[in-house]
Amino acid sequence: MTGKNISCLFEDLGSTGVAVGVFKEGEVILKETFGLANEEQKIPVKTCSIFHIGSVSKQFTAMCIALLEEKSLDVSRRITDFFPDLGSHAAEIRILDLIHMTNGLPDLYKVSQYILGLRESDYLTSTEAYNLLRNLRWLEFEPGKRWAYGNSGYFLLGRLVEKVTGSTLNEFAAREIFSPLGMTNTFFREDNTRLIKNVVDGYCEYEYLHSKSFRLPSGEPGRLSKALDLMECTGAGQLWSTIDDLLIWERAFHKKMIGEDPEKLSEKIISPAKLNNGNRCDYGYGLFLTKRKGKTVVMHEGGSLGFNAAIYRIPSESLSVVVLANRNDFLHRMLVKLGIEIYEAIADWVLGEDSACLDSKDEGTKPEELSEDWLEEMKEGDKWFADRKSAQICRLFVEEGFLKLDMNGERVHVLLPLRGLRFEEMDREFEGEILRENGEKGLLLTNHSGAVRFRPFEKRLSPCDLQEYCGRYYCRDIDTGYDLYATERGLLFSNTNAHHDAMNFEYRPAVKDLFFTYAPPYLSCYFGVEFLRDRDQDVEAFVFRDYDNDGREFLKFAKIH
């Protein structure tokens, strides 16, 4: 592969700063940089430029734990042996459950951002993050029962290293990993005031940091904003490195150069865990374990404010692809452009394999002609429906002749209209119909898991109707409050802490006591709030809702009278 060949994959990216490296059969066969490390000063990216690698950091935290295991750490121990103030709900969580993400802990980053209202650019220390986690006294599931991606476990692993060794995570990693390997420009950033030579600045679309409720994506790249990442929470993220250093890391992975027993340690970190029921869990030590084209893949992506990163390995081919970029939407943009992940395209190119585009849209597919029933039903425009129990919201609409269903603002399904007001999802994932019950039209969706009945949105509430929801609400568990005001179309949420304004949006009514907002690209799905009533049917509180059942409903915001 030549530099010219690889360059064509990165065309039309403007000034986005990118560093790419490929390690194959013991050698670095490609190392290229593109774009700018700093937009304002027009400083180009170099191979020594230092990027934040986001969640790719997790494999380094996990490696620190693996090295401590060699020294005597028993990962079957309960985490409350080390963190007794976490609460009784965490009593059955083992260190292994933190490593393999089978712990059930709520994600402290989601809570801080989407409930407390902290912007990603806000300041959160390790101590503040730990105190927050102590107050989230619930589990999403029983430890070991299932797997769910989250950051809380790896944040605790970072603190565990300090508990066991007396050294910070960065000090231990530098002593045991970075210095021995010669990774001279790699570190966990524990102090956001640290001066960093050759640092890369991160950037976001302006709309990501200044989003408005119900602003639909334009599909056009907007102006840029500087992404000021001030976080000081290591473990789940905050590793900074260069393409030069990460290719050294890949050499160490393939040549098994780490640990007292490198062969055993190398096998451990890429071995799947087992759930309580014996089923396989395809997440190793900070690494996803998957298959593609019949080959085992070991990889992890990273996304943070202003940055994207990925390390993609095919061990059987002694191949690693490393990609670093200073835009938080880089990987998504490349996926849309290429139809496959950029690191998959590079791996295919190196191996001389076909990289057929995986576009979901079939250009040869023509819309099914809508029947008279469907034409009559849809003549007045989009139909909105919601299910209060699951907090799911969907929109039925016609676009370019196709009947489509937007589920939760995240995925649009193409539908095949059938007789009457029935339809089938194009890939047969589910079927549905519009039906009338007690004089009210509803939407019934059915798949292998069962049926869900959605109610149509209620009519717009008047300012008078909205007044019963207005006022100040407070959640003692996380010391956070919101003032709610009536608007022409719904309710405006305003955090009582002026600096925590990330969730200050307009929320519109869906069905009784269920409101929602939509603010892409910051909120890429419909985000719900449900109001709770007392015995007298007066509004007494609200909870943020999530159809993935992540437990945010446990944080109740009581109305202050």
N, C-alpha and C positions, 0 to 999 in steps of 0.2 A: 504494500500500500504506500502511496506517495502522499506528500503533503498536499499536492494539488487535488488528489482524489478526495481526501478527507475534507478539504475546504468547501467542496460543493454542498456538503451536508449543512454547513453553517452560513449559507448565503441568506441574504435578506433579514439578518438579525440586527442590522444597524450597528450601534456601538456597544451592544451587550458584550461584557467581558467574559471570555470562556477560556478554560485550559483543559486540554484533553491529553490523556496518556494511555498507551497500550503496552502491556507486558505479555510476552509470549515466549514460552519455552526457555525461560531463564534470561531473557534479554528484553530491554526496552526497545520496541520496534517503532514506536511513534510517540512524539511529544510535541504538541502544537499549541499555540495560543492565538486568540483572536480578540479584537475589540479593546475596550478601555477599562482599566482598573479604576479610573476616576474621570467622570464625565466633565467636571468643571475645569480641571487642569489638562484634560486630554492626555492622561498618562496611560500608555498601553499596558496590557497584561503581559507579564513575563513568567517564565517557569518558576521564578522565586517569589511570585506574588502570593500573598497569604489570604485565603478565602475562609469564611465560616462554612463548615460542612454539615451543619444541622444534625439530623438524626443519624447520619453516618457515624457520628461520635459514639453511638451506643456500642459498637463493636470494640472500641478501645476501652470503654468502661468495663465491659464484660471480660475483656482480656485481663484487666487488672484483677478481677474476681477470680478468674481461672488461675492466675499466678499465685494468688493467696491460697487457693485450694491446694496447690502443690506444697505450700508451707504449713498447712494444717487446718485451714478454714473448712468447716463442715457446712455445705450449702443446704443440707436437709434441716438445719436449725430454723426455728421460728424467728421471724424478724423482730418480734416483741422482746426477744432476749437482748437485742441491741437498741430498740426504740420502744421502751415500755410505756411511754406516754401516748403512743398512737391510738390506744383504745382496745377494748375487748373484741370489737368487730374484726380486728386484724390478727387475732390470736392464732389462727390456723394458717396464716400465710408463711411459707418457707422462703428462704433466700432463692431457692430454685424457681419459685413462682414469680419472683421479681425478674429473674434472668429470662425466663421463657414467656413472660407476659400472661401468666395464668393466675394472676393474683386477685383480680376483681376490683382493684382500687380505682376510685374515680380519677379522671385525668386532671391534675391540678392546673395544667395550662388551659384546658377548656373552661374550667370554672373561673379562673382569673380573667380570662378574656371575654367569655360569652355570658357570664353572670355578674362578676364584680365590675366588668366594664373597663378593665385595664387594656390599654392599647398594647400591641406587640412592642412598640417603641418605649413603653413605660419601664420604670425601674422596679425590679423585683429581685431582692437578695435571696440567697440560699436560706437564711433564717426565716425570712418572711414566707417563702414558699413552704418550708417545713411547718410553720405555725398554721398556715392555711390548710395543709394536708391533715394536720391533727384535728381540725374542726370539721372535716368531711367524714363523718362517722357512719359511713355505710359502705357496702360492697355492691358492685354491679352483679356479681355472681359468686357462688361458693368457690373458694380457692381450689384450683386444679380441675374444676368442672368443665371449663371451656377456656378458649383463648380470646383475647381482645387486645388490639394495639393500644398502647398508652405510654405516657411519659413518667408517671408517678413512680413506677417501679425502678426505672433507671436513675431517676433523681435520688431515690433512697440508696441505690447501690453506690452512687458516688459518695454519699455521706457515710455509708458502711465502710468504705475503704479508709476513711479518716478515723472512724471508730476503732477499727482493727489495728491500724498501723501507726496512728498518731501523726501521720503526714496528710496533707491535703491530696485530693485526687490528682491534681496536676503535679505535685511533688513526687508522688509515688509513680505515676506514669512516666515522668521524665527520668526518674532513676532506674526503673525496671524495663522501660520500652524505648522511649525516644532517644535517650543518650546512647545506650548500647547499639542501637541500629543506625545511629547517625542522622536521625531526623531532627536536624538542628533548628528548624523553623516550625515545629509543631508543638502545640500546648493547649491545655484547657484554660480558657480565659476566665479567671476567678475574680478579676478586678477590671471593671469596664473603663477605668481611667488609664489602663496600661498603654504605654506608647509602643506602637507596633510598626517597625520598619517594613516597607513594601506592602502594607495592608491594602486590600481591595475594598472599595466602598460598595455597599449594596444599594439597589434601586428597586422601586415598585412603580406600578402605574399610579398616577395621581389619584385615580378613582378608588384605589384600594385603601388609601389612607384618608380619603375625604369622601367616603361613599354616602349616598342618600337613599332613603327607603324607596323601594320599588323602582329603582333605576334599572332598566333592562340593559343587558350587555349589548354594546354596539357592534362588537366584533372587530372594531378598529383599534389599533394600538393608540393609547393616549399619551399625554405628556408624562414625564417622569417626576418622581419625588425621591429625595434622599431618604434611605431607610436607616434610621438611627436605632440600632439594636443596643439597648442598655442592660439587657439581662445578665445576671451574675449567677445563674443556676446551672451548675455543671452536672454531668452524669448522663442526662438525656440528650444534651446538646452542648454547645459552646466549645467544641474543639475547632481550632483554627490551624490550617496547614496549607502546604503548597503542592503543586503537581509533582515536583521533584521528590518531596518527602513521601507522598502517598505511593509513588512507584517503588520507593524503598520498602514501604509497608507491604506492597504486593509481592515483592521478591521474598520477603520474610514469610509471607503466607504460603507461597508455592514451594519454597525450599525448606519450610518447617524449621525456622531458625529461633523460635522463642520458647522459653521455659526450660526447666530442668530435664524434662522428658518431652522434647518437642513433638515426637510422633504421637504420643498419647494425648498431649494437649491439643494438637491439630485436629485429631479425630473428635475430641470432646466438643470443640466449639462449633462444629458443623453437624453434630448429631441431633436429630429431632428429639423432643421430649415426648412424654406420654401423659395424657390426661388421666383423671381418676378412673375412667371407664376403659382404659387401655388403648384408646384411639391415639393416633399419631398427631403431634403438634409440630407443624413445620416452621418452627422458629428456634434457632440455635442460640448461641451466645452473641446477641445483638445482630443477628443475621437471618434473613429470610432464606428458606430452603425450598426451592421450587424446581420445576423441570420445564425445559423448552426444547422442542425438536428431539425429544427422547434423551436429552442430556441433563444431568444435575446442574443446577445453577445456585450459586451462593451470592446473595447481593443485598444491598440496602440503599434506599434513596434518602436524601435529606432535604427538608424544606424549612426555611426560616425567613425572617423579615429581610428581604433583599437578596437572598441567596438560594441556590439549588445545588445539589451535589448527588453523585451516585458512584458506587463501586460495584461492578458487575463481574462475576467470576464464573468461569466454566472450568472446574478443576481437572476434568479428564483431558482437556486441551491445553492445560497449563496457561490459561488465558485470563487476563484481567483487563477491564476497560474502566478508566477513571475519568469522570466528567465533572467539572466545576464551573459555576456560572454566577454572575452577580445580579440576577433577576429572580424573584421568587416565583415567577410563572414560566421560567425557561423550559423546564421539562414538559409542562403541559403544552406550551406552544410548539415544541418539537414533535410531540406525539400527534398533535393535530396536523402538522405539516407532513410528517413522514408516514403516519398510519401505524407505526410501531415506535417503541422507545428508542431514543437516540443511541443509547448504549447497546441495544440489541442490533440496531442497524450497523454500528461499527463492528460488533462481534461477527455478524454475518459477513461483512466485507472482508475482514481478516481471514475468516475461514473459507472464503470463496463460496458461501451459501446464498441461496435465493432469499431476497428480502422483500417478498411480495407484500404490498400495502394491505393493511387490515382495515381499510375504511369500512365503517358500518353502513354507509349509504350505498346502495346498489344503483348505479346510474341507469341500469337497464330496467329498473322497476318503474312501472307506471301506476298512478293512483287508480284504485278501484272506484268506478263511478258510484256516487252516492245515490241511494234510493230516494224516492219522494219523501218517505218518512224522515230520513236523515236530513235532507235538504230543508224540510219544514222545521225540524228540531233545531238546526244550527243557524237558521236565517238571521236570528237576532244576535249572533256572536258567541263568544266563548261561554262555556258553562263551568262554574266553579263548585266544588264539592269538598266536604271535610268530614272526618270521623273523629269525634271528640275523644273517644276512648284511647285511640292510638296516636292522636294528634297529627294524623296524616292529612295532607291537603293535595288536591289534584285539580287540574284544569283540562277540560276537553275542548278541543278546537280544531279548525280546519286550516291547513296551510298547504299551498301549492297543489290543491286538490286532494291531499291526504287527510284522513281523519287521524288525529293524534291525541295522546294523553300525556300531559306533563305531570310526573309524580314528584311531589315535594320540592319542585324547583331544581331537582338534581338530574333527572333523566327523562327524555322525551321518547315515548313509545309510538311506533307507527302501528295503526290499527287496520284490520281488515273488516269493513262493515258487512254485516250479515242481514238477514231478513228482520223486519221490524226494527227495533232500536237495540239490536244486539251487535256485538263485535267480538273479534278475536285478535289478540296481539300477534303481530306479524311473525314473530319467532315462537309463537304458541306458549309464551310464558304464563299467560292468563287469558281469561275471557270475561266479558262483562255485558251489561245491558242497563239501559235506563228504564226504570219502571215507576209506576205510580202507586202510592200507598197512602190511604187516608187523605186523598186529594193532593198529596205532595209528591213531586217527582224526586227520585233518588237514584243513586248509581250503585250497582252491585258488581263487585269484582271478585272473581273466583280463581284460585290456583290450587296447587297440590296441598297447600297448607290449610285451605278452607276458604270461607267467604267473608268479605267485609262490606258492610253497607254504609255508604257515604250519603250524608244529607246535603241538600243544596245550601249555598250561602244564604243567610237571612238578608232581608233588605237593609239598606244603609241605616244605621242608627242616627237619630237626631241628636243635636247637642244636649238636649234635655235628657234623652235616654242614656247618654254617655256619662252624665254627671255622677251616677251612682258608683262608677268605677274610679273617679278622680280622687286625688288626695295623695298623702304621703304614706309609703310602705317601707318597712324595715325588716331586715333579716339579721337577727342577733348572732347566728352561727358564724357569719362571715363579715359582720359589721358593715353592712352595705344597705343603702336606701335609695329609693326612687320616688320622684314626684311625678304624678300622672296628670296630664292636662287634656281636655277635650279639643279636638281639631275638627275641621269640616268633614273629614273622612274617617276619623278614628281617635286614637289616643297617642299623645306624645309622651314618651318615657324620657325623663331627665334625671341622671344620677345626681344624688345630693353632694357628691364629691365632684367638683367641676373638672378635675383632671381625669376622672374615670368615665369618659364619655363614649366609649367604644360601642355601647349598645343603646345610645340615645337616638332611637328611631321612632317613626310613626308606625303604630300597630293597628291594623284594620280588622274589623269584626269578620269572622268566618261563620261559625254557628254559635248558639247561645253560650256566652262566657268564654269562648275560645277566640283569641285574636292572633294575628300573625304579621310578620314583616318580611321583607325581601330586599336585600341591599347588595347585589352583586357589584364587584367581585369579592367584597369583604365577606358578606354572608351569601354563600353560593347555594343555599337551600332555603325553603320557607321555614322561618323560625317562629315557634309558637309560644304563647302565654295563655294560661288558663286561670280564670278567677274562681275562687272558692267561696261558698256561702255558708252562713251559720244556720241554726235551726229556724230562725225567723226569715230566712232567705235573703238576708242582707249580705252584701259583699264584705268578706272579712279578711281576705288574703289573695295573693296570686302566687303561682309557681311558673317557672320557665318549663316548657314542655319539649320533649324530644322523642320522636317515634322509634329511635334506636334503644330506648329504655336504659339510658346511661345513669339514671338515678338523680338527675338534676332536680326532679320533683321533690326530693327530700328537703331542699332549701326553700322554706316557706317565708314569703315576705308578708308580714302581718300589717293590716291597715291601722294607721295611728289615728285615733279619734281625738 
